[in-house]
Amino acid sequence: ARSYGKRNVQLPFSDELFEVDIQDLGMSNRTTNTLLRNHIRTINDIINSNQIKPIKDWRGCGKDVCTEVFETILNYYWKHISVEKQAEFLIDTVLRNEFNLVA
């Protein structure tokens, strides 16, 4: 599994994307069941709960589950924004993480 470390990524979701049910995201059964056991039902629940307690500290959330959640939300977001928003997102993410790009 890939590790993303402490990357700074900000997803400017619209309200309707926040309310997407996690069961509609196409994650593995293991990850979906882990989220449901932790009372996570929507993308908004993931974001709000992560601010209280990091995903890696949730019951049953190991490295693979954390990676899958991150990648799935990022991919879902990417598919639902315009090309202009994609460009803005890439520029913003590079600027937020430029210290990670230095060899």
Helices and strands as residue ranges (DSSP letters): H 15-18, G 22-24, H 29-37, H 43-52, G 55-57, H 63-79, H 83-96, H 98-101
